[in-house]
Amino acid sequence: MLTIASGGRKLHRMEMRLRLPELLKAQKPPLTPYAVAKASGGRISLSTIYRLSRRKGVVESFDAELLEALCDVLGCTPGDLLERAPKSRRGK
């Protein structure tokens, strides 16, 4: 279950997966967590991007500002970065 929040306030809860590992590898040349943190100009900490890249897309909560920063650095949209979890994980 992913919670999207803004300013510390939870806005929406849904079964989603962060496609960050795939998007980092798809960049030419592939981006490292360090390169993403540096390119964000301080908007994404190295510990945050490293944690997100190592969890295979499984996250519990997500800040809207972080989503915006990731999209800016990767040149993508939120729809490129997030995908619905497979039905087996969502239940019936």
Residue pairs with C-beta under 8 A, 6 or more apart in sequence:
1 13
1 14
1 15
1 60
2 13
2 14
2 15
2 16
2 17
2 18
2 59
2 60
2 61
2 62
2 82
3 10
3 11
3 12
3 13
3 60
3 61
3 62
4 10
4 11
4 12
4 13
4 14
4 61
4 62
4 63
4 64
4 67
5 11
5 61
5 62
5 63
5 64
6 63
6 64
6 65
10 61
11 64
14 84
15 84
15 85
15 89
15 90
16 82
16 83
16 84
16 85
17 57
17 58
17 82
17 83
17 84
17 85
18 52
18 55
18 57
18 58
18 59
18 62
18 81
18 82
19 57
19 80
19 81
19 82
19 83
20 52
20 53
20 57
20 70
20 81
21 53
21 56
21 57
23 74
23 76
23 80
23 81
24 30
24 31
24 32
24 33
24 36
24 53
24 74
27 74
31 39
31 74
33 46
33 49
33 50
33 53
34 46
36 44
36 49
36 70
36 73
36 74
37 44
37 45
37 46
37 48
37 49
39 73
40 49
40 69
40 72
40 73
43 65
43 66
43 69
43 72
44 66
44 69
44 70
44 73
48 66
52 59
67 78
67 81
70 76
70 81
71 77
71 78
71 80
71 81
74 80
74 81
84 90
